Amino acid sequence: MSESRWAGRVALVTGASRGIGEAVVRVLVELGLRVVACGRDEARLEALAAELGEAVWPLAFDLRDLAAIEGAFAQVRARWGGVAVLVNNAGLGKDAPLLSGASDDWRTILEVNVLALCVCTREATADMLRAGSGHVIHVSSMSGHRVPGGGGGVYAASKHAVRALTEGLRRELRAARADGVRVTAVSPGYVATDFHQTLKGGDPAFARPVDYPMLSAADVAEAVRYALCAPAHVELHDVLMRPTQQET
């Protein structure tokens, strides 16, 4: 599907207030889409919309509130007629090992990284199936393809779930003969965002986990652009991205 085919259509991006999500919003606006930028940081979303103009609609809510997700999609249908592109970008990790982690931390990881992704996907694909076309993109992680050390097992489990959900959605769409709807997972390794610092409770010592050049948020957003702009008969199912020097 060429870039011009997306012009005027509607995208919804979760986790849009910073990092990869913010970079994805910028790419989608460049492609001519109207973008619903979702996240919890209302001030940052409002600033992004003020910068990028009327093509961006900031919508603040917590993905752990499933009724709020459903309400957000209802608002989008009422205002803009439904979603053609969904970018499930929001995700988080906690320093919560299986041997000693807090149950609430495990619940938060699974609620945001898995359950909210499922609800957003269900709501968005309902719009896409009615329209006969669309694209679901999950921003996953290399942790969905291996299990890192250091107590990241629950986070990795959530991203392995995203990997399974990507393939499960692809098969459901094919069984429904929904050939106009594609699904892609983009799985980056180390990205220069605040993810790792947040993972360690805001400890500035973890602002940079490796000593070599990491991916940028813009690098990941360009992979989203590439998937969206592939010809209609091409489905990029899982894009694995690493910094060149990353070993695993």
Buried (B, 14 or more C-beta within 10 A) or exposed (E): BEEEBBEEBBBBBBBBBBBBBBBBBBBBBEBBBBBBBBBBBEEBBBBBBEEBEEBBBBBBBEBBEBEBBBEBBEBBBEEBBBBBBBBBBBBBBBBBBEEEBEEEBBBBBBBBBBBBBBBBBEBBBBBBBEBEBBBBBBBBBBBBBEBBEEBBBBBBBBBBBBBEBBEBBBEEBEEEEBEBBBBBBBBBBBBBBEBBBBBBEEEEEBBEBBEEEBBBBBBBBBBBBBBBBBEEEEBBEBBBBBBEEBEE
